[in-house]
Amino acid sequence: MAELESSSTSSSSGSTFFNRSFTMHANTAEPDAPKVHLLLNNPSSLNRAASISKIYNSIDSVKGKVKKLCNLFESAKSSSTSTELSPKVVLRPAKSIGYSSSFSSSFNNPLIRLPGTEDRIVVYLTSLRGIRRTYEDCYAVRMIFRGFRVWVDERDVSMDSAYKKELQSVLRKKNPSLPQVFIKGKYVGGADVIKSMFEVGELAKILEDFPRIQQPGLVCDCCGDVRFVPCGNCSGSRKVFDEDEELLKRCLECNENGLIRCPNCCS
């Protein structure tokens, strides 16, 4: 009897154990079913998962592009370091070579001379800004000579057509470029030659014999550095009244623009 009771108790306890485990598994499995059902029936959750996957894919693509850029920069750095390690070849500047040939041929040319200017520096230039490159070259040459504090006979072809004809006859060209420089009556060249001479230091040697201006940087009170003033005889009208003949005649003291050279800075 005792054995039967023990077996019955053990069987009852075992059945309760199995029933308890069965109930635990059943209870835990029951709430999962409606969750799966809700996920399958809810499209917004699926779209959200798809959008998250797209975001991760875009991040991966950006990372790939960043890696490619890093590889490119690393290859460029490696190539630059390889070129730096290679021996450097030192070349002479082309400006000095071009300067020596052009200046020696033009400055020592006996066929190009400007008579009556052996004691001065003459620069043919223009003050008009119609052609930007020409004006900038003229201005650069003008500033170079002003830096040496020497007096320069500036002949503006735009203010007086006689200077243009004079330059054409000296250079034997119909349309010579500007500016054109003559030193001690000898033809030097244009803006490129003057800039090259200034950079090399030869221009300073040539200008050692010229006197220096005592007060550099001052503007002429009479013309304002224009180098021309209105004619005092006709007041710039280019016409004068002849009392004997009672007629208007052309003024012979001024140019076609009714201007004369400044008596203060160009005398």
C-alpha positions in Angstrom: 0.0 0.0 0.0 2.8 2.3 0.9 4.4 1.6 -2.5 1.2 2.2 -4.3 0.8 5.5 -2.5 4.3 6.6 -3.3 3.9 5.7 -6.9 0.6 7.5 -7.1 2.1 10.5 -5.5 5.1 10.4 -7.8 2.9 10.0 -10.8 0.7 12.8 -9.7 3.7 15.0 -9.0 5.2 14.1 -12.4 1.9 14.9 -14.1 1.7 18.2 -12.4 5.3 18.9 -13.5 4.6 18.1 -17.1 1.3 20.1 -16.9 3.1 23.0 -15.4 5.8 23.0 -18.1 3.1 22.6 -20.7 1.2 25.5 -19.3 4.3 27.6 -19.2 5.2 26.9 -22.8 1.6 27.4 -23.9 1.4 30.7 -22.1 4.6 32.0 -23.6 3.8 30.9 -27.1 0.3 32.5 -27.1 1.3 36.2 -27.1 3.8 35.7 -30.0 1.1 34.6 -32.4 -0.8 37.9 -32.4 2.5 39.9 -32.6 3.5 38.0 -35.8 0.0 38.5 -37.1 0.2 42.2 -36.4 3.5 42.6 -38.1 2.3 40.8 -41.2 -0.9 42.8 -41.3 0.7 46.2 -40.6 2.3 47.8 -43.8 3.7 50.8 -41.9 6.1 48.5 -39.9 7.3 46.9 -43.1 7.9 50.3 -44.7 9.8 51.4 -41.7 12.0 48.4 -41.9 12.6 49.0 -45.6 13.5 52.6 -45.0 16.0 51.6 -42.2 17.6 49.1 -44.6 17.9 51.9 -47.2 19.5 54.2 -44.7 22.1 51.5 -43.9 22.7 50.9 -47.5 23.3 54.6 -48.2 25.7 54.8 -45.3 27.6 51.9 -46.7 27.8 53.5 -50.1 29.1 56.8 -48.5 31.7 54.9 -46.6 32.8 53.3 -49.9 33.1 56.7 -51.6 35.1 58.1 -48.7 37.5 55.1 -48.9 38.0 55.7 -52.6 38.7 59.4 -52.0 41.2 58.5 -49.3 42.9 56.1 -51.6 43.1 58.8 -54.3 44.7 61.3 -51.8 47.1 58.7 -50.6 48.2 57.9 -54.1 48.7 61.6 -54.9 50.7 62.1 -51.8 52.9 59.1 -52.6 53.5 60.5 -56.2 54.4 64.0 -54.8 56.8 62.5 -52.3 58.4 60.5 -55.1 58.8 63.6 -57.2 60.3 65.5 -54.3 62.9 62.8 -53.8 63.9 63.1 -57.4 66.9 65.5 -58.1 65.9 69.0 -59.1 67.3 70.6 -62.2 68.1 74.3 -61.8 67.5 76.4 -65.0 68.4 79.9 -65.8 65.5 82.4 -66.0 64.3 83.0 -69.5 63.8 86.7 -68.8 67.5 87.4 -68.4 68.3 85.5 -71.6 65.7 87.4 -73.6 66.8 90.7 -72.0 70.5 90.3 -72.9 69.8 89.7 -76.6 67.0 92.2 -77.2 68.6 95.0 -75.2 72.1 94.7 -76.7 70.6 94.6 -80.3 68.3 97.6 -79.7 70.4 99.9 -77.5 73.5 99.6 -79.7 71.6 99.9 -83.0 73.1 102.9 -84.8 70.1 103.2 -87.1 67.5 104.0 -84.4 68.4 107.4 -82.8 66.3 110.2 -81.5 68.3 113.4 -82.2 68.3 116.2 -79.6 67.7 113.9 -76.7 71.2 112.8 -75.7 70.9 114.3 -72.2 67.5 112.9 -71.2 65.1 109.9 -71.0 62.3 110.0 -73.5 59.2 107.8 -73.1 56.5 107.7 -75.7 53.2 106.6 -74.0 49.5 107.1 -73.9 47.2 108.2 -71.1 44.1 106.8 -72.7 42.6 103.6 -71.3 41.0 102.3 -74.5 43.4 99.3 -74.6 43.9 98.0 -71.1 47.2 96.2 -71.7 48.7 99.2 -73.4 47.7 101.5 -70.6 49.0 99.1 -68.0 52.4 98.8 -69.7 52.7 102.6 -70.0 51.8 103.0 -66.4 54.3 100.4 -65.3 57.2 101.9 -67.2 56.3 105.4 -65.8 56.3 104.1 -62.2 59.7 102.3 -62.7 61.4 105.5 -63.8 59.7 107.5 -61.0 61.1 105.0 -58.5 64.6 106.0 -59.6 63.7 109.7 -59.0 64.9 110.8 -62.5 63.2 113.3 -64.7 61.6 111.8 -67.8 60.4 113.5 -70.9 57.0 111.9 -71.2 55.5 112.4 -74.7 51.8 111.4 -74.7 50.8 110.5 -78.2 47.1 110.7 -77.3 47.5 114.4 -76.3 49.6 115.5 -79.3 49.5 113.7 -82.7 52.9 115.3 -83.5 54.6 112.8 -81.1 52.9 109.9 -82.8 54.2 111.0 -86.2 57.7 111.6 -84.7 57.8 108.0 -83.3 56.6 106.6 -86.6 59.4 108.3 -88.5 62.1 107.2 -86.0 61.0 103.6 -85.7 59.9 103.4 -89.4 56.7 101.7 -88.4 53.1 102.7 -89.2 51.6 101.6 -85.9 54.4 101.2 -83.3 53.4 99.7 -79.9 53.5 101.7 -76.7 55.4 102.5 -74.6 58.8 103.1 -76.4 61.8 104.3 -74.4 64.9 106.2 -75.6 67.8 106.8 -73.2 70.5 109.3 -74.2 69.1 109.4 -77.7 69.5 105.6 -78.1 66.5 103.3 -78.6 66.0 100.9 -75.7 62.7 99.1 -76.4 59.2 98.6 -75.0 57.7 97.6 -71.6 59.1 94.1 -71.6 62.7 95.3 -72.1 62.4 97.9 -69.4 60.9 95.4 -66.9 63.6 92.9 -67.7 66.3 95.5 -67.2 64.8 96.6 -64.0 64.6 93.1 -62.6 68.2 92.2 -63.6 69.6 95.6 -62.3 71.0 96.9 -65.5 68.6 99.8 -65.6 69.9 101.2 -62.3 73.5 101.1 -63.7 72.4 103.1 -66.8 70.6 105.7 -64.8 73.5 106.4 -62.4 74.6 109.4 -64.5 71.2 111.2 -64.5 70.5 113.7 -61.7 68.0 112.8 -59.0 64.9 114.9 -58.2 65.1 116.4 -54.8 61.5 116.1 -53.9 60.1 112.9 -55.4 56.4 112.1 -55.3 55.2 115.7 -55.7 52.5 116.5 -58.3 53.0 119.4 -60.6 50.8 122.3 -59.4 50.4 123.6 -62.9 49.3 120.5 -64.9 48.7 117.9 -62.2 51.1 115.4 -63.9 49.2 115.6 -67.2 52.2 117.3 -68.8 49.8 119.6 -70.9 47.9 122.7 -70.1 45.4 124.8 -72.1 47.0 127.3 -74.5 47.3 130.8 -73.0 47.1 132.5 -76.4 43.7 131.1 -77.4 42.5 129.6 -74.1 42.2 126.2 -75.7 39.9 127.2 -78.5 42.6 127.0 -81.2 41.4 130.2 -82.7 42.6 133.8 -82.4 41.1 137.0 -83.8 43.3 138.9 -86.2 42.5 142.6 -85.7 44.2 143.7 -88.9 42.2 141.4 -91.1 39.3 141.1 -88.7 39.2 137.3 -89.1 39.5 134.3 -86.9 42.7 132.4 -87.5 44.2 129.2 -86.3 46.4 129.5 -83.2 49.9 128.6 -84.0 51.1 128.0 -80.5 49.0 125.0 -79.5 48.3 121.6 -80.9 45.2 120.1 -82.4 43.6 119.9 -78.9 44.4 123.4 -77.9 47.1 122.3 -75.5 50.7 123.2 -74.9 53.5 121.4 -72.9 53.5 122.4 -69.2 56.0 125.2 -68.7 56.8 124.0 -65.1 57.6 120.3 -65.4 58.4 119.9 -69.1 60.7 122.9 -69.7 
